[in-house]
């Protein structure tokens, strides 16, 4: 079973969002990184780029495929995880800490419409695999 920390929210596209006031840290879920296999390259946006909820903000290349990564909330990129340039495997090794991807600043309280709690995400994964 996938590791699903309870201190963040989840999208049905398998990204997580850790909300810290008007800042939101985003990455791929444990489930997503397992499905991808060994991550060999991560393409991230630039600081200052702006995204609407649901838009792709980058891509992850694994030994299996290249997959787009979607932003679960609207905002402006204020930080990218530069460590992923040299160590993309951090997405596999520690998806909820060292493997985070971007930090966004929202225009106000982050809209969490459509995001799932850890329990809801776990249920979604069960129903998705049926």
VOLO-340127 format. One record per residue: x, y negated, z negated of N, C-alpha, C in turn; residue in three letters. Coordinates in Angstrom, 1 decimal. Atoms other than C-alpha are relative to their C-alpha. Example, Ala and Ser with C-alpha at 12.3 -4.5 7.8 and 13.67 -1.06 7.14 Angstrom:
<recs>
<rec n_xx="0.9" n_yy="1.2" n_zz="0.0" ca_xx="12.3" ca_yy="4.5" ca_zz="-7.8" c_xx="0.9" c_yy="-1.2" c_zz="0.0" code="ala"/>
<rec n_xx="-0.9" n_yy="1.1" n_zz="0.0" ca_xx="13.7" ca_yy="1.1" ca_zz="-7.1" c_xx="-0.8" c_yy="-1.1" c_zz="-0.8" code="ser"/>
</recs>
This chain:
<recs>
<rec n_xx="0.8" n_yy="1.2" n_zz="0.0" ca_xx="0.0" ca_yy="0.0" ca_zz="0.0" c_xx="0.9" c_yy="-1.3" c_zz="0.0" code="unk"/>
<rec n_xx="-0.7" n_yy="1.2" n_zz="-0.1" ca_xx="1.2" ca_yy="-3.5" ca_zz="0.8" c_xx="0.0" c_yy="-0.8" c_zz="-1.3" code="unk"/>
<rec n_xx="-0.2" n_yy="0.9" n_zz="1.2" ca_xx="2.5" ca_yy="-5.8" ca_zz="-1.9" c_xx="-0.8" c_yy="-1.3" c_zz="0.3" code="unk"/>
<rec n_xx="0.8" n_yy="1.2" n_zz="-0.2" ca_xx="0.0" ca_yy="-8.7" ca_zz="-2.3" c_xx="-0.1" c_yy="-0.8" c_zz="-1.2" code="unk"/>
<rec n_xx="0.0" n_yy="0.8" n_zz="1.2" ca_xx="0.9" ca_yy="-11.3" ca_zz="-4.9" c_xx="-1.3" c_yy="-0.8" c_zz="-0.2" code="unk"/>
<rec n_xx="1.2" n_yy="0.6" n_zz="0.3" ca_xx="-2.1" ca_yy="-12.9" ca_zz="-6.6" c_xx="0.1" c_yy="-1.5" c_zz="0.0" code="unk"/>
<rec n_xx="-0.2" n_yy="1.4" n_zz="0.1" ca_xx="-0.6" ca_yy="-16.4" ca_zz="-6.7" c_xx="-0.1" c_yy="-0.8" c_zz="1.3" code="unk"/>
<rec n_xx="0.1" n_yy="0.7" n_zz="-1.3" ca_xx="-1.3" ca_yy="-17.2" ca_zz="-3.0" c_xx="-1.2" c_yy="0.5" c_zz="0.7" code="unk"/>
<rec n_xx="1.1" n_yy="-0.4" n_zz="-0.9" ca_xx="-3.9" ca_yy="-17.0" ca_zz="-0.3" c_xx="0.5" c_yy="0.6" c_zz="1.3" code="unk"/>
<rec n_xx="-0.4" n_yy="-0.8" n_zz="-1.2" ca_xx="-3.9" ca_yy="-15.0" ca_zz="2.9" c_xx="-0.9" c_yy="-0.2" c_zz="1.1" code="unk"/>
<rec n_xx="0.8" n_yy="0.1" n_zz="-1.3" ca_xx="-5.1" ca_yy="-15.3" ca_zz="6.5" c_xx="-0.2" c_yy="1.4" c_zz="0.6" code="unk"/>
<rec n_xx="0.3" n_yy="-1.3" n_zz="-0.7" ca_xx="-6.6" ca_yy="-12.5" ca_zz="8.6" c_xx="1.1" c_yy="0.2" c_zz="1.1" code="unk"/>
<rec n_xx="-1.1" n_yy="-0.2" n_zz="-1.0" ca_xx="-3.6" ca_yy="-13.1" ca_zz="10.9" c_xx="1.3" c_yy="0.5" c_zz="-0.7" code="unk"/>
<rec n_xx="-1.0" n_yy="-0.6" n_zz="0.8" ca_xx="-1.4" ca_yy="-11.8" ca_zz="8.0" c_xx="1.1" c_yy="-1.0" c_zz="-0.4" code="unk"/>
<rec n_xx="-0.9" n_yy="0.9" n_zz="0.6" ca_xx="0.3" ca_yy="-15.0" ca_zz="6.8" c_xx="-0.5" c_yy="-0.3" c_zz="-1.4" code="unk"/>
<rec n_xx="0.3" n_yy="0.4" n_zz="1.4" ca_xx="0.4" ca_yy="-16.1" ca_zz="3.2" c_xx="0.2" c_yy="-1.5" c_zz="-0.1" code="unk"/>
<rec n_xx="-0.1" n_yy="1.5" n_zz="0.2" ca_xx="0.0" ca_yy="-19.7" ca_zz="1.9" c_xx="0.1" c_yy="-0.1" c_zz="-1.6" code="unk"/>
<rec n_xx="-0.2" n_yy="0.3" n_zz="1.4" ca_xx="1.3" ca_yy="-20.7" ca_zz="-1.5" c_xx="-0.2" c_yy="-1.6" c_zz="-0.2" code="unk"/>
<rec n_xx="0.4" n_yy="1.4" n_zz="0.1" ca_xx="-0.4" ca_yy="-24.0" ca_zz="-2.4" c_xx="0.6" c_yy="-0.7" c_zz="-1.2" code="unk"/>
<rec n_xx="-0.7" n_yy="0.7" n_zz="1.1" ca_xx="1.6" ca_yy="-26.5" ca_zz="-4.5" c_xx="-0.5" c_yy="-1.5" c_zz="0.2" code="unk"/>
<rec n_xx="0.5" n_yy="1.4" n_zz="-0.2" ca_xx="-0.6" ca_yy="-29.7" ca_zz="-4.6" c_xx="-0.2" c_yy="-0.2" c_zz="1.5" code="unk"/>
<rec n_xx="0.2" n_yy="0.2" n_zz="-1.4" ca_xx="-0.3" ca_yy="-31.2" ca_zz="-1.1" c_xx="1.1" c_yy="0.7" c_zz="0.8" code="unk"/>
<rec n_xx="-1.0" n_yy="-0.8" n_zz="-0.7" ca_xx="2.6" ca_yy="-28.9" ca_zz="-0.2" c_xx="-0.5" c_yy="1.5" c_zz="0.1" code="unk"/>
<rec n_xx="0.4" n_yy="-1.4" n_zz="-0.1" ca_xx="2.0" ca_yy="-25.4" ca_zz="1.2" c_xx="1.2" c_yy="0.7" c_zz="0.6" code="unk"/>
<rec n_xx="-1.1" n_yy="-0.9" n_zz="-0.5" ca_xx="4.7" ca_yy="-22.8" ca_zz="1.6" c_xx="-0.7" c_yy="1.2" c_zz="0.7" code="unk"/>
<rec n_xx="0.6" n_yy="-0.9" n_zz="-0.9" ca_xx="4.0" ca_yy="-20.3" ca_zz="4.4" c_xx="1.0" c_yy="1.1" c_zz="0.4" code="unk"/>
<rec n_xx="-0.8" n_yy="-1.1" n_zz="-0.5" ca_xx="5.3" ca_yy="-16.9" ca_zz="5.4" c_xx="-0.8" c_yy="1.2" c_zz="0.5" code="unk"/>
<rec n_xx="0.7" n_yy="-1.2" n_zz="-0.4" ca_xx="4.4" ca_yy="-13.5" ca_zz="6.7" c_xx="-0.2" c_yy="0.9" c_zz="-1.2" code="unk"/>
<rec n_xx="0.3" n_yy="-0.9" n_zz="1.1" ca_xx="2.8" ca_yy="-10.9" ca_zz="4.5" c_xx="0.8" c_yy="1.2" c_zz="0.0" code="unk"/>
<rec n_xx="-0.7" n_yy="-1.3" n_zz="0.0" ca_xx="4.4" ca_yy="-7.7" ca_zz="3.4" c_xx="-0.6" c_yy="1.0" c_zz="1.0" code="unk"/>
<rec n_xx="0.6" n_yy="-0.9" n_zz="-1.0" ca_xx="1.9" ca_yy="-5.8" ca_zz="5.5" c_xx="0.5" c_yy="-0.4" c_zz="1.4" code="unk"/>
<rec n_xx="-0.4" n_yy="0.4" n_zz="-1.3" ca_xx="2.8" ca_yy="-7.9" ca_zz="8.6" c_xx="1.5" c_yy="0.4" c_zz="0.3" code="unk"/>
<rec n_xx="-1.4" n_yy="-0.3" n_zz="-0.3" ca_xx="6.6" ca_yy="-7.4" ca_zz="8.2" c_xx="0.2" c_yy="1.5" c_zz="0.1" code="unk"/>
<rec n_xx="0.0" n_yy="-1.5" n_zz="-0.2" ca_xx="6.0" ca_yy="-3.6" ca_zz="7.8" c_xx="-0.4" c_yy="0.4" c_zz="1.4" code="unk"/>
<rec n_xx="0.5" n_yy="-0.3" n_zz="-1.4" ca_xx="4.0" ca_yy="-3.5" ca_zz="11.0" c_xx="1.0" c_yy="-0.4" c_zz="1.1" code="unk"/>
<rec n_xx="-1.0" n_yy="0.4" n_zz="-1.0" ca_xx="6.7" ca_yy="-5.4" ca_zz="12.9" c_xx="1.2" c_yy="0.8" c_zz="0.0" code="unk"/>
<rec n_xx="-1.3" n_yy="-0.7" n_zz="0.0" ca_xx="9.6" ca_yy="-3.3" ca_zz="11.8" c_xx="1.1" c_yy="-1.0" c_zz="-0.3" code="unk"/>
<rec n_xx="-1.2" n_yy="0.9" n_zz="0.2" ca_xx="13.1" ca_yy="-4.8" ca_zz="11.6" c_xx="0.0" c_yy="-1.3" c_zz="0.7" code="unk"/>
<rec n_xx="0.0" n_yy="1.3" n_zz="-0.6" ca_xx="13.0" ca_yy="-8.5" ca_zz="12.2" c_xx="1.4" c_yy="-0.4" c_zz="0.4" code="unk"/>
<rec n_xx="-1.4" n_yy="0.3" n_zz="-0.5" ca_xx="16.0" ca_yy="-9.6" ca_zz="14.4" c_xx="0.1" c_yy="-1.5" c_zz="0.4" code="unk"/>
<rec n_xx="-0.1" n_yy="1.4" n_zz="-0.3" ca_xx="15.1" ca_yy="-13.2" ca_zz="15.2" c_xx="-1.3" c_yy="-0.7" c_zz="-0.4" code="unk"/>
<rec n_xx="1.1" n_yy="0.8" n_zz="0.4" ca_xx="12.8" ca_yy="-16.0" ca_zz="13.9" c_xx="0.1" c_yy="-1.3" c_zz="0.6" code="unk"/>
<rec n_xx="0.1" n_yy="1.3" n_zz="-0.6" ca_xx="11.8" ca_yy="-19.1" ca_zz="15.8" c_xx="-0.9" c_yy="-0.8" c_zz="-0.8" code="unk"/>
<rec n_xx="0.8" n_yy="0.9" n_zz="0.9" ca_xx="10.6" ca_yy="-21.9" ca_zz="13.6" c_xx="-0.1" c_yy="-1.4" c_zz="0.6" code="unk"/>
<rec n_xx="0.2" n_yy="1.3" n_zz="-0.6" ca_xx="9.3" ca_yy="-25.4" ca_zz="14.4" c_xx="1.0" c_yy="-1.0" c_zz="-0.7" code="unk"/>
<rec n_xx="-0.8" n_yy="1.1" n_zz="0.5" ca_xx="11.1" ca_yy="-28.7" ca_zz="13.6" c_xx="-0.7" c_yy="-0.7" c_zz="-1.1" code="unk"/>
<rec n_xx="0.6" n_yy="0.9" n_zz="1.0" ca_xx="10.6" ca_yy="-30.9" ca_zz="10.6" c_xx="-0.6" c_yy="-1.1" c_zz="0.7" code="unk"/>
<rec n_xx="0.8" n_yy="1.1" n_zz="-0.6" ca_xx="8.0" ca_yy="-33.5" ca_zz="11.5" c_xx="-1.1" c_yy="0.5" c_zz="1.0" code="unk"/>
<rec n_xx="1.1" n_yy="-0.6" n_zz="-0.9" ca_xx="6.0" ca_yy="-31.1" ca_zz="13.8" c_xx="-1.3" c_yy="0.1" c_zz="-0.8" code="unk"/>
<rec n_xx="1.3" n_yy="0.0" n_zz="0.6" ca_xx="2.3" ca_yy="-31.2" ca_zz="13.1" c_xx="-0.8" c_yy="1.1" c_zz="0.6" code="unk"/>
<rec n_xx="0.8" n_yy="-1.1" n_zz="-0.5" ca_xx="-0.1" ca_yy="-28.2" ca_zz="13.3" c_xx="-1.4" c_yy="-0.1" c_zz="-0.6" code="unk"/>
<rec n_xx="1.4" n_yy="-0.2" n_zz="0.5" ca_xx="-3.8" ca_yy="-27.6" ca_zz="13.0" c_xx="-0.1" c_yy="1.4" c_zz="-0.4" code="unk"/>
<rec n_xx="0.2" n_yy="-1.4" n_zz="0.5" ca_xx="-5.0" ca_yy="-24.6" ca_zz="11.1" c_xx="-0.3" c_yy="0.9" c_zz="1.1" code="unk"/>
<rec n_xx="0.2" n_yy="-1.0" n_zz="-1.1" ca_xx="-4.9" ca_yy="-21.5" ca_zz="13.3" c_xx="0.9" c_yy="-0.1" c_zz="1.2" code="unk"/>
<rec n_xx="-0.9" n_yy="0.1" n_zz="-1.1" ca_xx="-2.3" ca_yy="-22.8" ca_zz="15.7" c_xx="1.3" c_yy="0.8" c_zz="-0.3" code="unk"/>
<rec n_xx="-1.3" n_yy="-0.7" n_zz="0.2" ca_xx="0.9" ca_yy="-20.8" ca_zz="16.3" c_xx="1.1" c_yy="-1.1" c_zz="-0.3" code="unk"/>
<rec n_xx="-1.0" n_yy="0.9" n_zz="0.3" ca_xx="3.9" ca_yy="-22.5" ca_zz="14.7" c_xx="1.4" c_yy="0.6" c_zz="0.3" code="unk"/>
<rec n_xx="-1.3" n_yy="-0.7" n_zz="-0.2" ca_xx="6.7" ca_yy="-20.0" ca_zz="15.6" c_xx="-0.2" c_yy="1.4" c_zz="0.5" code="unk"/>
<rec n_xx="0.1" n_yy="-1.4" n_zz="-0.4" ca_xx="7.5" ca_yy="-16.5" ca_zz="16.5" c_xx="1.0" c_yy="0.8" c_zz="-0.7" code="unk"/>
<rec n_xx="-0.9" n_yy="-1.0" n_zz="0.7" ca_xx="9.1" ca_yy="-13.4" ca_zz="15.0" c_xx="0.3" c_yy="1.1" c_zz="1.0" code="unk"/>
<rec n_xx="-0.3" n_yy="-1.1" n_zz="-0.8" ca_xx="11.0" ca_yy="-10.9" ca_zz="17.1" c_xx="0.6" c_yy="1.1" c_zz="-0.8" code="unk"/>
<rec n_xx="-0.4" n_yy="-1.2" n_zz="0.7" ca_xx="11.4" ca_yy="-7.4" ca_zz="15.8" c_xx="0.5" c_yy="1.0" c_zz="1.1" code="unk"/>
<rec n_xx="-0.4" n_yy="-1.1" n_zz="-0.9" ca_xx="12.8" ca_yy="-4.2" ca_zz="17.3" c_xx="-1.2" c_yy="0.5" c_zz="0.8" code="unk"/>
<rec n_xx="1.2" n_yy="-0.5" n_zz="-0.7" ca_xx="9.2" ca_yy="-3.5" ca_zz="18.3" c_xx="-0.6" c_yy="-1.0" c_zz="1.0" code="unk"/>
<rec n_xx="0.7" n_yy="0.9" n_zz="-0.8" ca_xx="7.8" ca_yy="-6.7" ca_zz="19.7" c_xx="0.3" c_yy="-1.5" c_zz="-0.4" code="unk"/>
<rec n_xx="-0.1" n_yy="1.4" n_zz="0.3" ca_xx="7.7" ca_yy="-10.5" ca_zz="19.7" c_xx="-1.5" c_yy="-0.4" c_zz="-0.4" code="unk"/>
<rec n_xx="1.4" n_yy="0.4" n_zz="0.4" ca_xx="4.7" ca_yy="-11.9" ca_zz="17.7" c_xx="0.0" c_yy="-1.5" c_zz="-0.4" code="unk"/>
<rec n_xx="0.2" n_yy="1.4" n_zz="0.4" ca_xx="3.4" ca_yy="-15.4" ca_zz="17.2" c_xx="-0.4" c_yy="0.0" c_zz="-1.5" code="unk"/>
<rec n_xx="0.4" n_yy="0.2" n_zz="1.4" ca_xx="3.0" ca_yy="-16.7" ca_zz="13.6" c_xx="-0.9" c_yy="-1.3" c_zz="0.0" code="unk"/>
<rec n_xx="1.0" n_yy="1.0" n_zz="0.0" ca_xx="0.0" ca_yy="-18.9" ca_zz="12.9" c_xx="0.0" c_yy="-0.8" c_zz="-1.4" code="unk"/>
<rec n_xx="0.0" n_yy="0.8" n_zz="1.2" ca_xx="-0.3" ca_yy="-21.8" ca_zz="10.4" c_xx="-1.4" c_yy="0.1" c_zz="-0.6" code="unk"/>
<rec n_xx="1.3" n_yy="-0.2" n_zz="0.6" ca_xx="-3.2" ca_yy="-21.1" ca_zz="7.9" c_xx="-0.6" c_yy="-1.3" c_zz="-0.5" code="unk"/>
<rec n_xx="0.6" n_yy="1.3" n_zz="0.5" ca_xx="-3.7" ca_yy="-24.8" ca_zz="6.9" c_xx="0.6" c_yy="-1.1" c_zz="0.9" code="unk"/>
<rec n_xx="-0.4" n_yy="1.1" n_zz="-0.8" ca_xx="-3.4" ca_yy="-28.1" ca_zz="8.7" c_xx="1.1" c_yy="-0.9" c_zz="-0.7" code="unk"/>
<rec n_xx="-1.0" n_yy="0.8" n_zz="0.7" ca_xx="-0.3" ca_yy="-30.2" ca_zz="8.0" c_xx="1.2" c_yy="-0.3" c_zz="0.9" code="unk"/>
<rec n_xx="-1.2" n_yy="0.4" n_zz="-0.6" ca_xx="3.1" ca_yy="-31.6" ca_zz="8.9" c_xx="1.2" c_yy="0.8" c_zz="-0.6" code="unk"/>
<rec n_xx="-1.2" n_yy="-0.8" n_zz="0.5" ca_xx="6.3" ca_yy="-29.5" ca_zz="8.6" c_xx="0.9" c_yy="-1.0" c_zz="-0.7" code="unk"/>
<rec n_xx="-1.0" n_yy="0.8" n_zz="0.7" ca_xx="8.5" ca_yy="-31.0" ca_zz="5.9" c_xx="1.3" c_yy="0.8" c_zz="-0.4" code="unk"/>
<rec n_xx="-1.2" n_yy="-0.8" n_zz="0.3" ca_xx="10.9" ca_yy="-28.1" ca_zz="5.5" c_xx="-0.1" c_yy="1.3" c_zz="0.7" code="unk"/>
<rec n_xx="0.0" n_yy="-1.4" n_zz="-0.6" ca_xx="11.9" ca_yy="-24.9" ca_zz="7.4" c_xx="1.1" c_yy="0.8" c_zz="-0.8" code="unk"/>
<rec n_xx="-1.0" n_yy="-0.8" n_zz="0.7" ca_xx="13.8" ca_yy="-22.0" ca_zz="5.9" c_xx="1.1" c_yy="0.3" c_zz="1.0" code="unk"/>
<rec n_xx="-1.1" n_yy="-0.1" n_zz="-0.9" ca_xx="17.1" ca_yy="-22.4" ca_zz="7.7" c_xx="0.8" c_yy="1.3" c_zz="-0.2" code="unk"/>
<rec n_xx="-0.7" n_yy="-1.3" n_zz="0.2" ca_xx="18.4" ca_yy="-19.2" ca_zz="6.1" c_xx="-0.4" c_yy="1.1" c_zz="1.0" code="unk"/>
<rec n_xx="0.5" n_yy="-1.0" n_zz="-1.0" ca_xx="16.3" ca_yy="-17.3" ca_zz="8.6" c_xx="0.7" c_yy="0.0" c_zz="1.3" code="unk"/>
<rec n_xx="-0.8" n_yy="0.1" n_zz="-1.2" ca_xx="18.5" ca_yy="-18.5" ca_zz="11.4" c_xx="1.1" c_yy="1.1" c_zz="0.0" code="unk"/>
<rec n_xx="-1.1" n_yy="-0.9" n_zz="0.1" ca_xx="21.4" ca_yy="-16.4" ca_zz="10.2" c_xx="-0.4" c_yy="1.4" c_zz="-0.6" code="unk"/>
<rec n_xx="0.5" n_yy="-1.2" n_zz="0.7" ca_xx="19.4" ca_yy="-13.8" ca_zz="8.2" c_xx="-1.4" c_yy="0.2" c_zz="0.2" code="unk"/>
<rec n_xx="1.4" n_yy="-0.2" n_zz="-0.3" ca_xx="16.1" ca_yy="-13.1" ca_zz="9.9" c_xx="-0.6" c_yy="1.2" c_zz="-0.8" code="unk"/>
<rec n_xx="0.4" n_yy="-1.2" n_zz="0.8" ca_xx="16.0" ca_yy="-9.8" ca_zz="7.9" c_xx="-0.6" c_yy="-0.3" c_zz="-1.3" code="unk"/>
<rec n_xx="0.6" n_yy="0.4" n_zz="1.3" ca_xx="15.0" ca_yy="-11.8" ca_zz="4.8" c_xx="-1.6" c_yy="0.2" c_zz="0.1" code="unk"/>
<rec n_xx="1.5" n_yy="-0.2" n_zz="-0.2" ca_xx="11.4" ca_yy="-11.6" ca_zz="6.3" c_xx="-0.4" c_yy="1.4" c_zz="-0.4" code="unk"/>
<rec n_xx="0.3" n_yy="-1.4" n_zz="0.4" ca_xx="11.6" ca_yy="-7.8" ca_zz="5.8" c_xx="0.3" c_yy="0.2" c_zz="-1.5" code="unk"/>
<rec n_xx="-0.5" n_yy="-0.3" n_zz="1.4" ca_xx="13.6" ca_yy="-7.8" ca_zz="2.5" c_xx="-0.8" c_yy="-0.7" c_zz="-1.1" code="unk"/>
<rec n_xx="0.6" n_yy="0.7" n_zz="1.0" ca_xx="11.7" ca_yy="-10.4" ca_zz="0.6" c_xx="-1.0" c_yy="-1.0" c_zz="0.6" code="unk"/>
<rec n_xx="0.9" n_yy="0.9" n_zz="-0.7" ca_xx="8.7" ca_yy="-11.8" ca_zz="2.5" c_xx="-0.7" c_yy="-1.1" c_zz="-0.8" code="unk"/>
<rec n_xx="0.7" n_yy="1.0" n_zz="0.9" ca_xx="7.2" ca_yy="-13.7" ca_zz="-0.5" c_xx="0.9" c_yy="-1.0" c_zz="-0.7" code="unk"/>
<rec n_xx="-1.0" n_yy="0.9" n_zz="0.7" ca_xx="10.4" ca_yy="-15.4" ca_zz="-1.7" c_xx="1.0" c_yy="-0.5" c_zz="1.0" code="unk"/>
<rec n_xx="-1.1" n_yy="0.5" n_zz="-0.9" ca_xx="13.6" ca_yy="-15.7" ca_zz="0.4" c_xx="-0.4" c_yy="0.0" c_zz="1.4" code="unk"/>
<rec n_xx="0.4" n_yy="-0.1" n_zz="-1.4" ca_xx="11.7" ca_yy="-14.8" ca_zz="3.6" c_xx="-1.1" c_yy="-1.0" c_zz="0.4" code="unk"/>
<rec n_xx="1.0" n_yy="1.0" n_zz="-0.4" ca_xx="9.3" ca_yy="-17.8" ca_zz="3.5" c_xx="0.5" c_yy="-0.7" c_zz="1.3" code="unk"/>
<rec n_xx="-0.3" n_yy="0.6" n_zz="-1.3" ca_xx="9.2" ca_yy="-19.7" ca_zz="6.8" c_xx="0.0" c_yy="-1.5" c_zz="0.0" code="unk"/>
<rec n_xx="0.1" n_yy="1.5" n_zz="0.0" ca_xx="7.9" ca_yy="-23.3" ca_zz="6.5" c_xx="-0.7" c_yy="-0.5" c_zz="-1.2" code="unk"/>
<rec n_xx="0.8" n_yy="0.7" n_zz="1.1" ca_xx="6.6" ca_yy="-25.8" ca_zz="4.0" c_xx="-0.6" c_yy="-1.2" c_zz="0.8" code="unk"/>
<rec n_xx="0.8" n_yy="1.1" n_zz="-0.6" ca_xx="3.8" ca_yy="-28.2" ca_zz="5.2" c_xx="-0.4" c_yy="-1.0" c_zz="-1.1" code="unk"/>
<rec n_xx="0.7" n_yy="1.0" n_zz="0.8" ca_xx="2.5" ca_yy="-31.4" ca_zz="3.7" c_xx="-1.3" c_yy="-0.2" c_zz="0.6" code="unk"/>
<rec n_xx="1.3" n_yy="0.2" n_zz="-0.5" ca_xx="-1.2" ca_yy="-31.6" ca_zz="4.0" c_xx="-0.4" c_yy="-1.5" c_zz="-0.1" code="unk"/>
<rec n_xx="0.5" n_yy="1.4" n_zz="0.1" ca_xx="-3.2" ca_yy="-34.9" ca_zz="4.4" c_xx="-0.7" c_yy="-0.2" c_zz="-1.3" code="unk"/>
<rec n_xx="0.7" n_yy="0.1" n_zz="1.2" ca_xx="-4.9" ca_yy="-34.2" ca_zz="1.1" c_xx="0.0" c_yy="1.4" c_zz="-0.6" code="unk"/>
<rec n_xx="0.1" n_yy="-1.3" n_zz="0.5" ca_xx="-6.0" ca_yy="-31.2" ca_zz="-0.8" c_xx="-0.1" c_yy="1.0" c_zz="1.2" code="unk"/>
<rec n_xx="0.0" n_yy="-1.0" n_zz="-1.1" ca_xx="-5.3" ca_yy="-28.2" ca_zz="1.5" c_xx="-1.3" c_yy="0.6" c_zz="0.2" code="unk"/>
<rec n_xx="1.3" n_yy="-0.7" n_zz="-0.3" ca_xx="-8.4" ca_yy="-26.8" ca_zz="3.2" c_xx="0.3" c_yy="1.4" c_zz="0.0" code="unk"/>
<rec n_xx="-0.3" n_yy="-1.4" n_zz="0.1" ca_xx="-8.4" ca_yy="-23.2" ca_zz="2.2" c_xx="-1.2" c_yy="0.8" c_zz="0.6" code="unk"/>
<rec n_xx="1.1" n_yy="-0.7" n_zz="-0.6" ca_xx="-11.6" ca_yy="-22.4" ca_zz="4.2" c_xx="0.5" c_yy="1.1" c_zz="0.9" code="unk"/>
<rec n_xx="-0.3" n_yy="-1.1" n_zz="-0.9" ca_xx="-11.3" ca_yy="-19.0" ca_zz="5.8" c_xx="1.2" c_yy="0.8" c_zz="-0.6" code="unk"/>
<rec n_xx="-1.1" n_yy="-0.8" n_zz="0.6" ca_xx="-8.3" ca_yy="-17.9" ca_zz="3.6" c_xx="-0.6" c_yy="0.9" c_zz="-1.1" code="unk"/>
<rec n_xx="0.4" n_yy="-1.1" n_zz="0.9" ca_xx="-8.6" ca_yy="-14.8" ca_zz="1.4" c_xx="0.8" c_yy="0.0" c_zz="-1.3" code="unk"/>
<rec n_xx="-0.7" n_yy="-0.2" n_zz="1.2" ca_xx="-7.7" ca_yy="-14.2" ca_zz="-2.2" c_xx="0.8" c_yy="1.3" c_zz="0.2" code="unk"/>
<rec n_xx="-0.8" n_yy="-1.2" n_zz="-0.1" ca_xx="-5.2" ca_yy="-11.3" ca_zz="-2.8" c_xx="-0.9" c_yy="1.2" c_zz="0.0" code="unk"/>
<rec n_xx="0.9" n_yy="-1.2" n_zz="0.0" ca_xx="-8.1" ca_yy="-8.9" ca_zz="-3.6" c_xx="-0.8" c_yy="0.0" c_zz="1.3" code="unk"/>
<rec n_xx="0.8" n_yy="0.0" n_zz="-1.3" ca_xx="-10.1" ca_yy="-10.0" ca_zz="-0.5" c_xx="0.9" c_yy="0.4" c_zz="1.1" code="unk"/>
<rec n_xx="-0.9" n_yy="-0.4" n_zz="-1.0" ca_xx="-7.0" ca_yy="-9.6" ca_zz="1.6" c_xx="0.3" c_yy="1.5" c_zz="-0.1" code="unk"/>
<rec n_xx="-0.2" n_yy="-1.4" n_zz="0.1" ca_xx="-6.4" ca_yy="-6.1" ca_zz="0.2" c_xx="-1.2" c_yy="0.8" c_zz="0.5" code="unk"/>
<rec n_xx="1.2" n_yy="-0.6" n_zz="-0.5" ca_xx="-10.0" ca_yy="-5.2" ca_zz="1.0" c_xx="0.0" c_yy="-0.1" c_zz="1.6" code="unk"/>
<rec n_xx="-0.1" n_yy="0.2" n_zz="-1.4" ca_xx="-9.5" ca_yy="-6.7" ca_zz="4.5" c_xx="0.9" c_yy="1.1" c_zz="0.7" code="unk"/>
<rec n_xx="-0.9" n_yy="-1.0" n_zz="-0.6" ca_xx="-6.5" ca_yy="-4.4" ca_zz="5.1" c_xx="-0.6" c_yy="1.3" c_zz="0.0" code="unk"/>
<rec n_xx="0.7" n_yy="-1.3" n_zz="0.0" ca_xx="-8.5" ca_yy="-1.4" ca_zz="4.0" c_xx="-1.0" c_yy="0.1" c_zz="1.1" code="unk"/>
<rec n_xx="1.0" n_yy="-0.1" n_zz="-1.1" ca_xx="-11.3" ca_yy="-2.2" ca_zz="6.4" c_xx="0.6" c_yy="-0.1" c_zz="1.4" code="unk"/>
<rec n_xx="-0.7" n_yy="0.1" n_zz="-1.3" ca_xx="-8.9" ca_yy="-3.1" ca_zz="9.2" c_xx="0.6" c_yy="1.3" c_zz="0.4" code="unk"/>
<rec n_xx="-0.6" n_yy="-1.2" n_zz="-0.4" ca_xx="-7.3" ca_yy="0.3" ca_zz="9.0" c_xx="-1.0" c_yy="1.2" c_zz="0.1" code="unk"/>
<rec n_xx="1.1" n_yy="-1.1" n_zz="-0.2" ca_xx="-10.6" ca_yy="2.3" ca_zz="9.0" c_xx="-0.3" c_yy="0.2" c_zz="1.4" code="unk"/>
</recs>
